[in-house]
């Protein structure tokens, strides 16, 4: 759904201001490359929290809790 929305907005911008649409088309891969480290950082933080949760709930799981 997000992709369809992005394409729709890009088509509107292409109709209203085609030089801006072409600039966006050229800059999107660069913005994607810049955002990659932040995505990796988010994955690392999420994995760290999952590990902390697993460590904190280990005693309960050893005692038989299956939540």
C-alpha positions in Angstrom: 0.0 0.0 0.0 2.9 2.4 0.8 4.4 1.8 -2.7 1.1 2.6 -4.4 0.9 5.8 -2.4 4.4 6.8 -3.3 3.8 6.2 -7.0 0.5 8.2 -6.8 2.3 11.2 -5.1 5.1 11.0 -7.6 2.6 11.1 -10.5 1.0 14.2 -8.9 4.3 15.9 -8.6 5.2 14.9 -12.1 2.0 16.6 -13.4 2.5 19.7 -11.3 6.3 20.2 -11.4 8.1 17.7 -13.6 11.7 19.0 -12.9 11.0 18.4 -9.2 9.7 14.9 -10.0 12.9 14.1 -12.0 15.0 15.4 -9.1 13.1 13.1 -6.7 13.6 10.2 -9.0 17.3 10.7 -9.1 17.7 11.4 -5.3 15.6 8.4 -4.0 18.5 5.9 -4.4 20.8 8.2 -2.6 18.4 8.7 0.2 17.9 4.9 0.4 21.7 4.4 0.7 21.9 7.1 3.5 19.1 5.4 5.4 20.6 1.9 5.4 22.9 2.4 8.5 19.8 3.6 10.4 17.9 0.5 9.4 20.8 -1.7 10.5 21.0 0.2 13.8 17.2 -0.4 14.4 17.7 -4.2 13.8 20.6 -4.3 16.3 18.6 -2.4 18.9 15.6 -4.6 18.4 17.7 -7.8 18.7 19.3 -6.4 21.9 15.9 -5.8 23.5 14.8 -9.3 22.5 17.9 -10.8 24.1 17.3 -8.8 27.3 13.7 -10.0 27.4 14.8 -13.6 26.9 17.3 -13.3 29.7 14.8 -11.6 32.1 12.0 -14.2 31.4 14.3 -17.2 31.6 13.6 -18.0 35.2 9.8 -17.9 34.6 10.2 -20.2 31.6 12.3 -22.6 33.6 9.5 -22.7 36.2 7.0 -23.7 33.6 5.4 -20.4 32.4 4.6 -20.7 28.6 3.4 -17.1 27.9 
